[in-house]
Structures are given as C-alpha cells and as structure tokens.
C-alpha cells in the first residue's frame, strides 16, 4: 500500500497516478510505503530502496530527522530518517487512532472517547557519524562550537576526535539551525549515533516539507471591526 508520495498523502489509485505523473517535473522525491507490516522509504531518482524497517504498521508523521510510525502493538516508534535505524519506541496505551500527517512533524493520537494528544519532534540532535570501520568509538579532543552558534548551510566543524588507532578527525555537520545545548566536552568517549549537540526548536523543523502551510499570526478583532 503506497501511503505517501513526495510528502503527499495518497489514498486512491487516482491519487497515486496523478502524483507520480508529476514526478519528472520535480528534483528529488521520496515514496513511503507500508508493505507486509514494514515501512519502506524509496528514493525515486535512483529507483532503489533507501532503507527498510520491519514491524511498522502505519505512518504517523515525518519530521526533520525522524520518521514516526506505529507498530503492531500500538507503540509509537521513531526511525532515523536517513538510515531507518530505530531511535526509540514508547507505548501509547489508550490511544486507538492516529492521524496520518505528511505536512508537518506533528503526531496526533486520539482516544476512543475523543481525547487528543499532540506530539512533535522538538530540539533535534546531531549525532556522531561513522568515522571508522574498525571501531564505533572516539574520544573528543576539542570542541569548535558553543551554545548560540548558528550552523551554516554548507558545513560547520563541531569537534575534533581521536580514534582508537591514534588518528584524529574533524567532525562536521551540514544541518541548519542554532545550537541550543552542547552534549560533548573534551575527554568524553563517544559512540557512533550518540548526540553531539541539540538544536534550538525552530519552525524549520515543523514546516520544512510544506512551507506554504506555515501558520500566519492574525490579530483578533471584534465582529464588525
């Protein structure tokens, strides 16, 4: 079952046909598919699977760094958007329905009595990438950024690390945003995937897929004014 094409919810064959027919007009697109209890993210340009995550029954939302879904046990699970690696699972007991949201990273869970819980990805983190095929660990030797620094569009050096073989490498990130909190310091031993810093919560993380749906603040007035 194809549930999403390029950030658009598709519920009928005609929706899929219309959306796919427009793909050649676009640059880089992704299809998210539910198949046999698996959530599969497909890269259209290369016509190959990007990653697969078993046990995901439905898609809940797509955030800046994570894809959120529910498994067969009705647990909310977060997957790394780039790799499909699990980032955590939490039970959502009592919430029998969820809203499929492809426009923002808001997750809406609904009880049978009509109660609604709204969750979202706040303050995403930048993890340590894989630097060596020999070891998943490294030691921080120096830190190049501080809270309040802006991460530039191309690349920002975050820290210098020493690998187990004695070689040093500079860790950089191409993520955008303002640093809210540093999670590393010199001398700290870190592992691949461990967060290096936390980004400040900004509207980019919410409306990065559909900027046209960004809310507009309008002053309230009395009727007739």
C-alpha positions in Angstrom: 0.0 0.0 0.0 1.5 3.3 -1.0 0.5 5.8 1.6 2.7 8.8 0.7 4.4 10.1 -2.4 6.7 13.2 -2.1 5.1 14.2 1.2 1.5 13.9 -0.2 -1.0 11.5 1.3 -2.4 9.2 -1.4 -5.4 7.1 -0.6 -6.7 6.1 -4.1 -5.2 4.7 -7.3 -6.1 8.0 -9.0 -4.1 10.0 -6.3 -1.0 7.8 -6.9 -1.4 8.1 -10.7 -1.7 11.9 -10.6 1.2 12.4 -8.1 3.6 10.1 -9.9 2.8 11.7 -13.3 4.2 15.0 -11.9 7.4 13.5 -10.5 9.5 14.2 -13.7 8.8 17.9 -13.0 10.5 17.7 -9.6 14.0 17.3 -8.4 14.4 14.8 -5.7 11.5 12.8 -4.3 10.7 10.0 -1.8 7.9 7.5 -1.6 7.0 5.9 1.8 5.3 2.5 1.5 3.6 0.2 4.0 4.1 -3.4 2.9 3.5 -6.6 5.0 4.0 -4.8 8.3 7.1 -2.9 7.1 7.6 0.8 6.5 9.8 1.2 3.4 11.3 4.5 2.2 12.1 4.6 -1.5 14.3 7.0 -3.4 12.5 7.8 -6.7 15.6 9.2 -8.5 17.7 6.0 -8.2 14.7 3.6 -8.3 16.1 1.7 -5.3 15.1 1.2 -1.6 16.8 3.6 0.8 16.0 1.5 3.9 13.5 -0.9 5.4 12.1 -1.0 9.0 10.3 -4.2 10.0 7.3 -4.1 12.3 5.9 -0.7 11.4 2.1 -1.0 10.6 1.4 2.7 9.8 3.0 6.0 9.3 2.2 8.8 11.7 4.4 11.8 10.7 7.7 12.8 9.0 10.0 15.1 11.0 13.2 16.8 10.2 15.4 13.9 11.4 12.9 11.2 12.1 10.0 9.2 10.6 7.3 8.3 13.1 5.1 5.3 12.9 3.0 2.8 15.0 3.8 -0.9 15.2 1.5 -3.8 15.6 1.4 -3.5 19.4 0.2 0.2 19.0 3.6 1.6 20.1 4.9 4.9 18.7 8.3 4.3 17.2 10.8 6.8 15.8 13.2 5.9 13.0 16.2 7.8 11.7 15.0 9.5 8.5 18.4 8.9 6.7 19.2 5.3 7.8 15.9 3.8 9.1 17.7 2.9 12.4 15.3 2.8 15.4 15.7 5.8 17.7 13.2 4.7 20.3 9.7 3.2 21.0 7.1 4.2 23.5 3.7 2.6 24.3 0.6 4.8 23.5 -1.9 2.8 25.5 -5.4 4.2 25.4 -4.9 5.9 22.0 -6.8 3.9 19.5 -6.4 6.1 16.4 -3.8 8.3 14.9 -3.9 11.0 12.3 -1.7 10.5 9.2 0.2 13.7 8.9 2.6 14.3 6.0 2.7 18.1 6.1 4.5 18.6 9.4 6.1 16.6 12.2 3.1 16.9 14.4 1.8 13.5 15.7 -1.9 13.4 16.6 -3.1 10.5 18.8 -6.8 10.1 19.5 -8.7 8.1 22.2 -12.0 6.3 21.5 -13.7 8.9 23.7 -12.3 11.8 21.5 -9.3 12.8 23.6 -6.4 14.1 21.5 -2.6 14.2 22.3 -0.3 16.2 20.0 3.4 15.3 19.9 6.2 16.7 17.8 9.9 16.5 17.3 11.5 19.2 19.5 15.1 20.2 19.6 16.5 17.6 17.2 20.1 16.4 17.8 23.1 16.0 15.6 24.7 12.5 16.1 28.2 11.3 15.7 28.6 9.8 12.2 30.6 6.6 11.4 34.2 7.6 11.1 36.0 4.2 11.1 35.2 0.6 10.0 37.4 -0.6 12.9 35.6 1.0 15.9 32.4 2.7 16.8 34.1 4.8 19.5 36.1 8.0 19.6 37.4 10.5 22.2 36.6 14.2 21.9 39.8 16.2 22.0 38.4 19.7 21.3 35.1 21.4 20.7 34.7 24.1 18.0 31.2 25.4 18.7 29.2 26.7 21.7 25.5 27.3 22.5 24.0 30.1 20.5 26.3 29.5 17.4 24.5 29.1 14.1 25.2 26.1 11.9 25.8 27.4 8.4 24.2 25.8 5.3 27.3 24.1 3.8 29.2 22.7 6.7 30.2 23.6 10.3 33.0 22.0 12.2 31.7 20.7 15.5 34.6 19.0 17.2 37.9 17.1 16.8 38.0 13.5 17.9 40.8 10.9 18.3 40.1 7.4 17.0 41.3 4.2 18.8 44.2 3.9 16.2 45.5 7.3 17.2 44.4 9.2 14.1 42.4 12.4 14.5 39.4 13.5 12.6 37.2 16.6 12.4 33.5 16.0 12.8 31.4 18.4 10.8 27.6 18.8 10.1 25.6 20.2 7.3 22.5 20.6 9.4 20.9 24.1 9.7 19.9 25.7 13.0 21.1 27.3 16.2 22.9 25.3 18.8 20.8 25.1 22.0 22.9 22.8 24.1 26.3 21.0 23.7 26.3 17.4 24.8 30.0 16.8 24.5 33.2 18.1 26.1 37.0 17.3 25.7 37.9 13.9 27.1 34.5 12.4 26.6 34.4 9.0 24.9 31.5 8.9 22.4 29.9 6.3 20.2 28.5 6.4 16.7 25.0 7.7 16.8 25.5 9.5 20.1 24.2 13.1 20.1 26.8 15.8 19.9 24.6 18.8 20.3 21.0 19.8 20.4 19.4 22.3 18.0 17.1 25.0 19.2 13.4 24.4 18.4 12.6 26.4 15.4 9.8 26.5 12.8 12.0 24.9 10.2 11.7 21.6 11.8 7.9 21.8 11.7 7.1 23.2 8.3 10.2 22.1 6.3 8.1 20.0 4.0 5.2 22.4 3.3 6.3 26.0 3.9 3.1 27.2 2.3 1.2 25.7 5.3 3.1 27.8 7.9 0.6 29.5 10.2 0.1 33.2 10.0 -0.4 35.3 13.1 -3.6 37.4 12.7 -4.7 39.9 15.4 -8.1 39.2 16.8 -10.8 41.9 16.3 -14.4 42.4 17.4 -17.1 41.4 14.9 -17.9 44.3 12.6 -14.5 46.0 13.0 
